[in-house]
Amino acid sequence: MNRDNRVFGRFWTITALLIATGMASAEDLTGVDEFICAAGQAQICVEADTCYATTAWELSMPEFVVIDTGKRTVSTTRASGLNRSSSFSSRERTDDLIFLQGMENGRAFSFVIHEATGRLTATIARDGAVVTVFGSCTDTKL
């Protein structure tokens, strides 16, 4: 596949994801323990440099993750074929927000999810670099 076709294909993939995350943003997650989240916007910032707009796939991050607050895990979807999972050590639900935090492989991660809308803000930080991601979450039991 030539470069133009790959760029065009990525454009439609991103467009579909943005439409899907927009539709999922109205999902009420109150009382829901397992939900799927889609990455929308992403940015990477490097110490003593600048920040760059990017996408999850450009950073080799999964575009979708399943969050299970009961099991305290963030995992890739089966369809991704990545078979990755991380545990989070802290979870709290307060003031209509879900807070999740953890550390793994020299990285700290933090998720804030608005229960009423499913809107996601996440950061992944390591020494000298940080990635921020905005997206949407919806109940896995649609």
MDAnalysis code that builds the backbone (N, CA, C; Angstrom):
import MDAnalysis as mda
import numpy as np

u = mda.Universe.empty(426, n_residues=142, atom_resindex=np.repeat(np.arange(142), 3), trajectory=True)
u.add_TopologyAttr("name", ["N", "CA", "C"] * 142)
u.add_TopologyAttr("resid", np.arange(1, 143))
u.add_TopologyAttr("resname", ["MET", "ASN", "ARG", "ASP", "ASN", "ARG", "VAL", "PHE", "GLY", "ARG", "PHE", "TRP", "THR", "ILE", "THR", "ALA", "LEU", "LEU", "ILE", "ALA", "THR", "GLY", "MET", "ALA", "SER", "ALA", "GLU", "ASP", "LEU", "THR", "GLY", "VAL", "ASP", "GLU", "PHE", "ILE", "CYS", "ALA", "ALA", "GLY", "GLN", "ALA", "GLN", "ILE", "CYS", "VAL", "GLU", "ALA", "ASP", "THR", "CYS", "TYR", "ALA", "THR", "THR", "ALA", "TRP", "GLU", "LEU", "SER", "MET", "PRO", "GLU", "PHE", "VAL", "VAL", "ILE", "ASP", "THR", "GLY", "LYS", "ARG", "THR", "VAL", "SER", "THR", "THR", "ARG", "ALA", "SER", "GLY", "LEU", "ASN", "ARG", "SER", "SER", "SER", "PHE", "SER", "SER", "ARG", "GLU", "ARG", "THR", "ASP", "ASP", "LEU", "ILE", "PHE", "LEU", "GLN", "GLY", "MET", "GLU", "ASN", "GLY", "ARG", "ALA", "PHE", "SER", "PHE", "VAL", "ILE", "HIS", "GLU", "ALA", "THR", "GLY", "ARG", "LEU", "THR", "ALA", "THR", "ILE", "ALA", "ARG", "ASP", "GLY", "ALA", "VAL", "VAL", "THR", "VAL", "PHE", "GLY", "SER", "CYS", "THR", "ASP", "THR", "LYS", "LEU"])
u.atoms.positions = np.array([
    [0.848, -1.169, 0.000],
    [0.000, 0.000, 0.000],
    [0.896, 1.237, 0.000],
    [0.623, 2.187, -0.908],
    [1.484, 3.364, -0.944],
    [1.137, 4.341, 0.177],
    [2.008, 5.328, 0.354],
    [1.883, 6.279, 1.469],
    [0.563, 7.040, 1.416],
    [0.125, 7.489, 0.232],
    [-1.124, 8.245, 0.109],
    [-2.322, 7.417, 0.559],
    [-2.341, 6.137, 0.198],
    [-3.437, 5.265, 0.620],
    [-3.438, 5.047, 2.122],
    [-2.230, 4.912, 2.728],
    [-2.145, 4.747, 4.180],
    [-2.645, 5.995, 4.890],
    [-2.238, 7.172, 4.401],
    [-2.678, 8.429, 5.011],
    [-4.185, 8.565, 4.884],
    [-4.719, 8.263, 3.703],
    [-6.158, 8.341, 3.479],
    [-6.899, 7.356, 4.388],
    [-6.367, 6.140, 4.513],
    [-6.980, 5.143, 5.392],
    [-6.957, 5.587, 6.840],
    [-5.851, 6.166, 7.271],
    [-5.748, 6.663, 8.647],
    [-6.726, 7.805, 8.882],
    [-6.901, 8.669, 7.863],
    [-7.848, 9.773, 7.976],
    [-9.241, 9.234, 8.273],
    [-9.677, 8.221, 7.527],
    [-11.017, 7.671, 7.733],
    [-11.129, 6.931, 9.052],
    [-10.053, 6.269, 9.466],
    [-10.059, 5.607, 10.769],
    [-10.212, 6.633, 11.880],
    [-9.443, 7.707, 11.808],
    [-9.527, 8.752, 12.834],
    [-10.894, 9.413, 12.810],
    [-11.418, 9.676, 11.610],
    [-12.743, 10.286, 11.497],
    [-13.797, 9.393, 12.136],
    [-13.730, 8.089, 11.861],
    [-14.697, 7.152, 12.457],
    [-14.570, 7.123, 13.969],
    [-13.334, 7.146, 14.474],
    [-13.129, 7.148, 15.924],
    [-13.678, 8.419, 16.564],
    [-13.466, 9.553, 15.910],
    [-13.980, 10.803, 16.457],
    [-15.502, 10.804, 16.477],
    [-16.115, 10.271, 15.434],
    [-17.570, 10.171, 15.421],
    [-18.031, 9.226, 16.515],
    [-17.350, 8.074, 16.644],
    [-17.732, 7.096, 17.669],
    [-17.552, 7.658, 19.070],
    [-16.453, 8.372, 19.310],
    [-16.242, 8.919, 20.644],
    [-17.228, 10.028, 20.935],
    [-17.645, 10.756, 19.924],
    [-18.662, 11.789, 20.112],
    [-19.990, 11.171, 20.512],
    [-20.340, 10.045, 19.883],
    [-21.589, 9.373, 20.228],
    [-21.505, 8.772, 21.622],
    [-20.342, 8.265, 21.992],
    [-20.192, 7.620, 23.287],
    [-20.136, 8.627, 24.430],
    [-19.893, 9.899, 24.122],
    [-19.686, 10.883, 25.175],
    [-20.928, 11.125, 26.011],
    [-22.104, 10.733, 25.545],
    [-23.325, 10.953, 26.303],
    [-23.607, 9.810, 27.271],
    [-22.747, 8.824, 27.334],
    [-22.966, 7.638, 28.160],
    [-22.814, 7.943, 29.637],
    [-23.790, 7.584, 30.398],
    [-23.750, 7.753, 31.852],
    [-23.101, 6.513, 32.459],
    [-21.992, 6.695, 33.148],
    [-21.248, 5.586, 33.743],
    [-21.496, 5.442, 35.238],
    [-22.495, 6.129, 35.759],
    [-22.807, 6.051, 37.177],
    [-23.107, 4.603, 37.555],
    [-22.331, 4.066, 38.484],
    [-22.538, 2.697, 38.944],
    [-21.983, 1.623, 38.027],
    [-21.390, 1.986, 36.902],
    [-20.834, 1.018, 35.957],
    [-19.391, 0.704, 36.365],
    [-19.048, -0.576, 36.412],
    [-17.702, -0.985, 36.816],
    [-16.784, -1.318, 35.653],
    [-17.351, -1.671, 34.493],
    [-16.524, -2.032, 33.340],
    [-16.971, -1.222, 32.134],
    [-16.013, -0.504, 31.542],
    [-16.351, 0.306, 30.379],
    [-15.197, 0.321, 29.396],
    [-15.516, 0.653, 28.157],
    [-14.509, 0.739, 27.102],
    [-14.300, 2.212, 26.779],
    [-13.031, 2.591, 26.605],
    [-12.695, 3.983, 26.337],
    [-11.935, 4.073, 25.013],
    [-12.250, 5.111, 24.252],
    [-11.587, 5.367, 22.975],
    [-10.775, 6.648, 23.078],
    [-9.558, 6.583, 22.577],
    [-8.700, 7.772, 22.544],
    [-9.171, 8.683, 21.422],
    [-9.213, 9.970, 21.709],
    [-9.555, 10.961, 20.690],
    [-8.321, 11.782, 20.369],
    [-8.142, 12.850, 21.103],
    [-6.986, 13.727, 20.957],
    [-5.843, 13.241, 21.832],
    [-4.622, 13.420, 21.351],
    [-3.446, 13.086, 22.171],
    [-2.362, 14.122, 21.930],
    [-1.516, 14.283, 22.928],
    [-0.406, 15.227, 22.839],
    [0.765, 14.650, 23.628],
    [1.973, 14.829, 23.108],
    [3.167, 14.403, 23.827],
    [4.034, 15.637, 24.078],
    [4.524, 15.750, 25.298],
    [5.403, 16.856, 25.681],
    [6.724, 16.273, 26.171],
    [7.817, 16.852, 25.698],
    [9.144, 16.380, 26.055],
    [9.861, 17.495, 26.819],
    [10.521, 17.112, 27.910],
    [11.259, 18.064, 28.733],
    [12.252, 18.853, 27.883],
    [12.346, 20.156, 28.151],
    [13.264, 21.063, 27.457],
    [13.004, 21.108, 25.955],
    [11.790, 20.776, 25.547],
    [11.427, 20.847, 24.142],
    [10.036, 21.439, 24.069],
    [9.191, 20.877, 23.293],
    [7.845, 21.411, 23.120],
    [6.837, 20.272, 23.142],
    [5.579, 20.608, 22.946],
    [4.511, 19.618, 22.898],
    [4.053, 19.445, 21.453],
    [3.632, 18.230, 21.146],
    [3.219, 17.901, 19.787],
    [1.861, 17.201, 19.811],
    [0.975, 17.614, 18.926],
    [-0.284, 16.899, 18.746],
    [0.031, 15.587, 18.044],
    [-0.650, 14.535, 18.450],
    [-0.378, 13.217, 17.887],
    [-1.637, 12.359, 18.019],
    [-1.519, 11.099, 17.707],
    [-2.615, 10.147, 17.882],
    [-2.103, 8.956, 18.680],
    [-3.034, 8.202, 19.214],
    [-2.653, 7.025, 19.993],
    [-1.834, 6.048, 19.150],
    [-2.260, 5.783, 17.922],
    [-1.534, 4.805, 17.109],
    [-0.142, 5.282, 16.745],
    [0.090, 6.611, 16.635],
    [1.435, 7.104, 16.360],
    [2.375, 6.865, 17.543],
    [1.798, 6.754, 18.747],
    [2.579, 6.514, 19.952],
    [2.582, 5.038, 20.355],
    [2.092, 4.175, 19.483],
    [1.974, 2.734, 19.760],
    [1.130, 2.464, 21.000],
    [0.141, 3.316, 21.220],
    [-0.814, 3.127, 22.315],
    [-2.084, 2.518, 21.734],
    [-2.777, 1.696, 22.501],
    [-4.044, 1.161, 21.992],
    [-5.068, 2.276, 21.823],
    [-5.867, 2.192, 20.765],
    [-6.893, 3.205, 20.533],
    [-8.115, 2.981, 21.424],
    [-8.287, 1.748, 21.893],
    [-9.379, 1.414, 22.801],
    [-8.810, 0.650, 23.988],
    [-9.323, 0.928, 25.178],
    [-8.967, 0.150, 26.359],
    [-10.241, -0.190, 27.121],
    [-10.189, -1.301, 27.831],
    [-11.284, -1.701, 28.711],
    [-10.826, -1.424, 30.136],
    [-11.603, -0.637, 30.846],
    [-11.298, -0.323, 32.241],
    [-12.279, -1.086, 33.114],
    [-11.749, -1.852, 34.050],
    [-12.562, -2.603, 35.002],
    [-12.208, -2.110, 36.398],
    [-13.082, -1.278, 36.963],
    [-12.778, -0.704, 38.277],
    [-12.863, -1.747, 39.384],
    [-13.656, -2.800, 39.187],
    [-13.744, -3.876, 40.173],
    [-12.457, -4.674, 40.249],
    [-11.893, -5.014, 39.102],
    [-10.635, -5.764, 39.039],
    [-9.414, -4.851, 39.112],
    [-9.641, -3.546, 39.010],
    [-8.566, -2.544, 39.012],
    [-7.600, -2.758, 37.854],
    [-8.135, -2.934, 36.645],
    [-7.286, -3.145, 35.474],
    [-7.670, -2.227, 34.323],
    [-6.667, -1.912, 33.525],
    [-6.825, -1.246, 32.235],
    [-6.226, -2.206, 31.228],
    [-7.019, -2.654, 30.253],
    [-6.562, -3.684, 29.321],
    [-6.895, -3.306, 27.884],
    [-6.117, -3.851, 26.964],
    [-6.449, -3.699, 25.552],
    [-7.642, -4.592, 25.232],
    [-8.310, -4.297, 24.151],
    [-9.432, -5.135, 23.725],
    [-8.890, -6.415, 23.092],
    [-9.693, -7.465, 23.103],
    [-9.284, -8.714, 22.449],
    [-9.035, -8.485, 20.968],
    [-9.865, -7.655, 20.333],
    [-9.743, -7.411, 18.894],
    [-8.429, -6.735, 18.518],
    [-7.807, -6.022, 19.447],
    [-6.547, -5.328, 19.138],
    [-5.409, -6.311, 18.900],
    [-5.504, -7.488, 19.516],
    [-4.442, -8.480, 19.399],
    [-3.201, -8.141, 20.224],
    [-3.249, -7.071, 21.015],
    [-2.078, -6.640, 21.789],
    [-1.918, -7.387, 23.107],
    [-3.004, -7.844, 23.689],
    [-2.971, -8.630, 24.922],
    [-2.139, -7.954, 26.021],
    [-2.454, -6.670, 26.303],
    [-1.744, -5.927, 27.345],
    [-2.725, -5.548, 28.452],
    [-2.226, -5.527, 29.674],
    [-3.045, -5.159, 30.821],
    [-2.161, -4.530, 31.891],
    [-2.692, -3.500, 32.544],
    [-2.002, -2.851, 33.661],
    [-2.963, -2.736, 34.827],
    [-2.434, -2.856, 36.014],
    [-3.244, -2.691, 37.217],
    [-3.089, -1.277, 37.738],
    [-4.156, -0.747, 38.306],
    [-4.033, 0.550, 38.961],
    [-4.207, 0.358, 40.458],
    [-3.460, 1.147, 41.201],
    [-3.416, 0.974, 42.652],
    [-4.415, 1.853, 43.386],
    [-4.877, 2.884, 42.731],
    [-5.783, 3.821, 43.389],
    [-7.024, 4.033, 42.534],
    [-8.181, 3.978, 43.166],
    [-9.429, 4.299, 42.471],
    [-10.346, 4.997, 43.459],
    [-11.019, 5.995, 42.951],
    [-11.946, 6.735, 43.797],
    [-13.050, 7.311, 42.930],
    [-14.259, 7.246, 43.456],
    [-15.408, 7.870, 42.796],
    [-15.907, 8.956, 43.727],
    [-15.845, 10.191, 43.254],
    [-16.292, 11.308, 44.070],
    [-16.692, 12.481, 43.176],
    [-17.711, 13.209, 43.585],
    [-18.163, 14.407, 42.867],
    [-18.390, 14.151, 41.385],
    [-19.020, 13.022, 41.039],
    [-19.355, 12.666, 39.661],
    [-18.120, 12.392, 38.799],
    [-16.979, 12.096, 39.445],
    [-15.749, 11.789, 38.729],
    [-15.188, 10.453, 39.199],
    [-14.535, 9.750, 38.275],
    [-13.835, 8.509, 38.584],
    [-12.340, 8.802, 38.432],
    [-11.576, 8.563, 39.483],
    [-10.125, 8.784, 39.472],
    [-9.433, 7.428, 39.554],
    [-8.507, 7.166, 38.632],
    [-7.727, 5.926, 38.615],
    [-6.256, 6.298, 38.463],
    [-5.387, 5.667, 39.270],
    [-3.961, 5.949, 39.173],
    [-3.148, 4.680, 39.377],
    [-1.990, 4.637, 38.724],
    [-1.108, 3.496, 38.893],
    [0.283, 3.781, 38.361],
    [1.166, 2.820, 38.544],
    [2.543, 2.912, 38.045],
    [2.937, 1.559, 37.475],
    [3.702, 1.595, 36.379],
    [4.186, 0.361, 35.776],
    [5.326, 0.679, 34.813],
    [6.381, -0.103, 34.864],
    [7.519, 0.018, 33.947],
    [8.071, 1.444, 33.866],
    [8.224, 2.093, 35.000],
    [8.796, 3.429, 35.025],
    [7.864, 4.535, 34.573],
    [6.590, 4.219, 34.471],
    [5.598, 5.206, 34.048],
    [4.504, 5.310, 35.099],
    [4.023, 6.531, 35.309],
    [2.861, 6.760, 36.166],
    [1.691, 7.121, 35.250],
    [0.516, 6.601, 35.565],
    [-0.643, 6.950, 34.750],
    [-1.803, 7.359, 35.637],
    [-2.616, 8.228, 35.072],
    [-3.755, 8.768, 35.805],
    [-4.911, 8.982, 34.839],
    [-6.100, 8.536, 35.233],
    [-7.305, 8.716, 34.435],
    [-8.317, 9.492, 35.272],
    [-9.003, 10.435, 34.651],
    [-10.142, 11.114, 35.258],
    [-11.290, 10.968, 34.267],
    [-12.379, 10.367, 34.728],
    [-13.531, 10.112, 33.857],
    [-14.760, 10.740, 34.487],
    [-15.453, 11.559, 33.710],
    [-16.677, 12.195, 34.185],
    [-17.809, 11.170, 34.071],
    [-18.400, 10.790, 35.209],
    [-19.403, 9.718, 35.214],
    [-20.619, 10.027, 34.352],
    [-21.118, 11.243, 34.389],
    [-22.360, 11.565, 33.680],
    [-22.200, 11.601, 32.166],
    [-20.989, 11.908, 31.667],
    [-20.796, 12.043, 30.222],
    [-19.857, 11.005, 29.625],
    [-19.068, 10.334, 30.448],
    [-18.086, 9.379, 29.947],
    [-16.839, 10.034, 29.381],
    [-16.701, 11.323, 29.515],
    [-15.510, 12.012, 28.985],
    [-14.269, 11.636, 29.790],
    [-13.190, 11.378, 29.067],
    [-11.949, 10.866, 29.638],
    [-10.817, 11.876, 29.474],
    [-10.046, 12.059, 30.532],
    [-8.775, 12.779, 30.479],
    [-7.751, 11.851, 31.121],
    [-6.665, 11.575, 30.400],
    [-5.661, 10.648, 30.924],
    [-4.266, 11.207, 30.685],
    [-3.353, 10.865, 31.584],
    [-1.944, 11.218, 31.414],
    [-1.090, 9.993, 31.690],
    [-0.020, 9.894, 30.940],
    [0.989, 8.868, 31.167],
    [2.310, 9.622, 31.241],
    [3.004, 9.521, 32.372],
    [4.231, 10.295, 32.564],
    [5.400, 9.374, 32.864],
    [6.547, 9.726, 32.332],
    [7.810, 9.080, 32.675],
    [8.837, 10.177, 32.790],
    [10.010, 9.860, 33.220],
    [11.050, 10.861, 33.394],
    [11.286, 11.610, 32.085],
    [10.982, 12.902, 32.056],
    [11.265, 13.738, 30.899],
    [10.205, 13.794, 29.823],
    [9.093, 13.090, 29.975],
    [8.060, 13.108, 28.939],
    [6.688, 12.815, 29.541],
    [5.675, 13.387, 28.917],
    [4.301, 13.140, 29.340],
    [3.403, 13.069, 28.104],
    [2.431, 12.188, 28.164],
    [1.423, 12.070, 27.115],
    [0.077, 12.369, 27.753],
    [-0.706, 13.214, 27.096],
    [-2.072, 13.463, 27.541],
    [-3.021, 12.948, 26.469],
    [-4.137, 12.398, 26.920],
    [-5.125, 11.842, 26.005],
    [-6.508, 12.296, 26.456],
    [-7.312, 12.722, 25.502],
    [-8.713, 13.031, 25.752],
    [-9.533, 12.051, 24.938],
    [-10.617, 11.565, 25.509],
    [-11.443, 10.599, 24.801],
    [-12.784, 10.442, 25.463],
    [-13.431, 9.323, 25.179],
    [-14.759, 9.030, 25.702],
    [-14.870, 7.566, 26.092],
    [-15.724, 7.318, 27.074],
    [-15.934, 5.956, 27.565],
    [-17.418, 5.613, 27.503],
    [-17.696, 4.334, 27.360],
    [-19.065, 3.843, 27.367],
    [-19.109, 2.478, 28.025],
    [-20.251, 2.105, 28.533],
    [-20.454, 0.820, 29.199],
    [-20.157, -0.318, 28.220],
    [-19.441, -1.343, 28.681],
    [-19.160, -2.490, 27.808],
    [-20.425, -3.295, 27.514],
    [-21.423, -3.142, 28.331],
    [-22.697, -3.862, 28.132],
    [-23.689, -2.913, 27.468],
    [-23.491, -2.685, 26.178],
    [-24.343, -1.751, 25.444],
    [-25.760, -2.228, 25.340],
])
